Amino acid sequence: MSTTSTRTSRASDALTRNQRLEMYYFARLARDIEERLVILFRQSKVIGGLYRSLGQEGESVGTAYALERTDAVLPLIRNMGALMTMGVRPKEIFLQYMARDESNTRGRDLNIHIVNLPPEGVEEPVVVGPISMLGDSIAVAAGIAMGARMRGKDLVAMAWIGDGATSTGSFHEGLNFAAVQKIPLVVVAEDNKYAYSTPISRRMAIERIDERAAAYGIPHEMVDGNDILKVYDLAKRMVDRARSGAGASLIGVDTMRMQGHAQHDDARYVPKELVDRWSARDPIALYRRQLIETGTAKEKELDDIDRMTKRYAAEEADLAEKSPMPDPATVTRGVYAGDDFAVPRVELVRSPFAAR
């Protein structure tokens, strides 16, 4: 018997140089959009709250990158990276946060509560923004994937959920239904250490968040959420499994919410040593170092991407800011059936690194 060890091949081994750079681009773009939103928030131009994904961009990009751009995504408020990966134009995000008339919800809803329901035959992703009754998105995602399967469509749904929301009845009902029906659904459960101000140790007695899925007989694994390629490798395996007809699965990501629940929350309840430990594991900084050390990119190339995304975010924010506010006379529009005033579509774009 041979004692020679061989490294197990990973899905990320097949990624092209452009694809690896594209993942960096999406993560940087997500962060720069939110940095620009912070400026707008402090200028009182953001309507409502502002929720950052600082420290979690890696897991959002890594999981969504495993999908086809015709699959379905149901992100939560901290999954800006997933929306960028699926091609949502940044301007759409700024329009939503500023409640402008040209926004996806025509100023009726806020932040990333956006919807994209492409007509039959249109090759676009299905996007359903956060459902405020946290946990309900799992059942909705299962319904989307099941409905697509009944119509003979090749579609995998991916839904993200925070550690607090995994304690809701809807989460467990939806996951059980998906497991029993072998629905092509991948659930990404985020251990970001706090559900608002409640630590995860006060939310569950189990050691790992992925163990939530054990009772339902579906595969579940935990992954370092700040290592983009490790996240991608696991997500690709789970997505491919779902697409093959093997059913639902759950990915647990170990990460950290680096700021409070929202901009109004100073997170004074988080121990400083915990913040310091995770600050040293910033997902974008880790991935940047990996790209340089493996010879995938030179530092100047990544600096150029940093400048590109920062400029792009600023330009998109400026365009959205010039958009008009909703006309008060339309307040009752889009309420009753048959009125197509609010059409659930978003503008989609390709990254500079996308294969042509």
N, C-alpha and C positions, 0 to 999 in steps of 0.2 A: 504494500500500500504506500502510495506516494505521500511524503510529508511536506511537499512543496505547497505553500499557501498562495492562493490567488485572490486578488481583490474582487469581490462581487460587483458585477456591472450594475450601474445605476442609471436611472432614466436621464439624469442630468449629464451623463457622459455623452449623450447623443445631441445635446444642445449645441448649436453653432455659436461662433463668437458673437455674431450679431444678436442672437437670442439672449445670450448672457448679458450683453450690454443693454439690451432692451429691458431686461428685468431691473437692472440698476436705474435705468431711465424712469421706469414707472414708479419705483420706490422714491426716488428723488423728487419726481413731479408731485406725488402725493404729499410729501412733506412741505414742498414749496407752496402748494396751494393752501395748505393749512397755515403756513407762516403768513401768507398774504391775508388770509381770513382773520388772523389775529389783529393785524393792522386795521382792517375794516371794522372789526368788533370794537376796538378801542376808539374808533372814530364814530361809533354808534350807527354804523351803516349796515351791520348785520342785525337782522330782525330775530329776536329770540336768543337761544343759547348757542354756544360754539363748543363742539366736542372734538378734541384732538385724538389722533391715533399715534402720537409721538411714541416711538419705541415698538410699535406694532406694524409698521409698514411692511416689514419683511414677510411676515406670515400671510398677510393679505395678498401680496403679489405672488408669493410662492405657491399658494393654493390655487388662486385664480388662473395662473399661467398654465396649469395642468389641463384646463378646460379648452374646448373648441369655442370659437367666437360666435357659435350659434347655440350654445348651451344656456342654461338659466342660472342667474345668480340672485341671491337674496342676502345682501349685506346688512350689517348693522352700522351704527353711527361711526364706528372706528375702522371701517373697511374701505377707506378712500382708495387705498392701493388696488383693491379688487375692481373698483369702478374704472380706474385709469387703465388697468390691464385689459378690461373688456372693451375699451375704446370710447368711453363716455368723454365727450369734450369738456375740458375744464370750465369753459364758460357756463355750461349747464349747472355746475355746482355753485358758482358765484351767483348766478341768477336766482337759484333756490334760496341760498342763505340771505340774500337781500330782498327776497319776496317780490321780484319784479314781474311785470305783466307777461314778459316773454318766457318766463320760467316754465318748466315742465308742468307745474301745477297751477300756473297762472296766478301766482302769489297766494294760493290758498293753503299751501303747506310749506315746510321749511327744510333746512339742511339737506340731507341726501334722501329725503322721502320722494324719490323719483320712480317713475314707471316707464318701461319700454315694452310695449306689446306689439311686435312686428306682425303685419298682415301675413296671411298665408302665402308662402312662396318667397318671402323676403328673408334673405340670409343675414339676420341680425340676432344678437343675444336677447333673451328675455331678462328684463331687469325689474325686480320688485323691491323697492326700498324698505327701510325698517318698518316693522309693524309695531306700533307703540305698546300693544299688549305683548310684552316680551315672552317668547316661547312659542307664540302662535305661528311664527314664520316657518317652523319645522313642518307643521301640518300643511301649510300652504305650499311649501316647496315640494312636499310629497305629492300633493294634488296636481301641481304643474307637471311633474315628471310622469306621474301615472297617466294623466290626460294625454300627454305627448305620446306615450307608449301605446295607448289605445288607438291613437290616430296613425300609428306606424311611423312615428318620427324618431330619429336617432337623437335623443336629448338626455343629458345628465344635468340634474339640478344640484347646486351647491349652496348651502345655507350656513351662515356664521352665527354663533351664539356665545354670549358671555357666560362666565361662571355663575353669576347670580340667576340668570334666566334658565339655567339647567335645573333649577329647583322648582320650576313651575309645572303644573299638571299638563299644560299644553305641550311642553317639550317632550314629556314622556309618552303622552298619547300619540303624538305625531311620529315619534321615533319607533314606537311599537308597531304602528300601522305600516310604516315604511318597511320595517323588518319582516313582518308577516307577508306583505304583498310583494316582497323582493323588488321594491321600487329603486330605480337608478338614482339614488340620492347620496350625496356625501355631506355629512354634517361636520363643521369645523367648530369645535368647542374650545374657547379661549380661556385659559387660566392666566388672566392678567393681574392676578393677586388681590384685586378689590372689586366688589360689586358696590359701586358708589363708595361708601366708607366702611363697608363690612368686609373683613378679610375672608379669604376662601376657607380658612379653618373653621369659621363660624357658619359656613354654608353647607359643608359636607364632611362626613366622617371618613370617607375613602381617601386613599393616598394620592390617586391620580384622577384627573377629571375625565379621562377617556374611559375609566371604569364605569361611568354612567351607562355605557352601552352594553355592559356584560349581561344584564338581565334579559336582553332582547335577542341574544344569539347572533349578533352581527360582529364582524371584525372591528377592532379598535386598537389604535396605537398612539403612543405619546411621542412628540417630537420637539426638538429644540426650536422654538418659534422664532428665534433671532438668527438662525442659520437658513438663509433663503433657499439654498440648494437642497439642504436636507428636507425642508418643508416641501419643496417641489417634488423630490423623489418619492416621498410618501403619498402626496396628493395624486401624483400621476398614477401610481399603483392602484390607489383606491378608485380614481376616476375610470381607469381602464377596466377595472373589475366591474364597476357599475354598468359601463357601456356594453360589456360582454353578456349582461343579463344575470349576473350573480347577486345583485341586490345592493342594499344600503350598507353603509359603513360610517364610522366616526373617527375623526382625527382630533386628538387632543394636542393643543399647542401650549408650550411652556414659555410665557413671555411676561412683559411687565408694562402696565399702563403708566407712563412716565410723568403724567400730570394728573390733576384731579379729574373728577367725573366730567366737569365742564370748566369753562374759563372762570366761572364765578366761584369755583371750589379750589382753595389753596392747598388742599391735600395735607394739611398739618397732621393728620392722623397716621401718615405713612412714616415709618422709622427711617431716619436719614441713612443708616447703614444699608438698608434695602435699596434705596434709590441709588446710592453710590455704587453698589455692586452691579446693578443692572445698567447704570450709565456707562460702565466700562464695557458693556456688551451691546452697544448700539447696533442694530441690524444693518444699517446702511454702512457704517464705518467698518464693520466686520466683513461685509461683502466687498466693499471697495478694496480692503487689504487683500482679500482672497483673489480678486481679479488681477491685482498687480503681482502678487507672489506667484501665481500660476502662469504669468506671461500673457494672460488674456488681453490685458489693456495696460497702457502706460498711464502714469499719473496725470499727464497733461490731457490725455483723452478724457479721463473722468472729470477733470476740472472743466473741460469744455462742455460736458454733459451737465454739470452743475450749473454753469452759466446759462446754458440753453433752457433748462427747466425753470430756473428762477425768472428769466426774462419772459418765458412763455406764460407762467402763472401771472405775472404782473400785467402783461398785455391782455390776457383773458379777463382778469379782474376789471381792468379799465373799460373794456367793451361792455361788460355786464353793468357796470356802474352808470354808463350812459343810457342804459335801457330804461324806459318809462315805468313808473309805478302803475299798478292796476287801476283801471277806471272804476270809480265807485258805482257808476251806473250799471256795471256788469255783476254786481254782488250776488244776484240770484241766478246767474247763468251757470250752466254746467251742473245744476242740481237735479234736474229731472231727466228721465229716460228720453232719448231721442234728440237731446241737445249735445252736439259734438264740440261745444265751446272749449272744453279741456280735453285735448287729444293726448293720450299717454304715449308720447314718442320723445326720444332724445336724439340730439345730433351726435353721431359717432365719427371718430377720426382714427387714423392710423398713426403709429409712432414713426419717427424718422428711421427706425431700425427694422420696420416690418418688411417681410419678404414681398417683393413686388411681383 
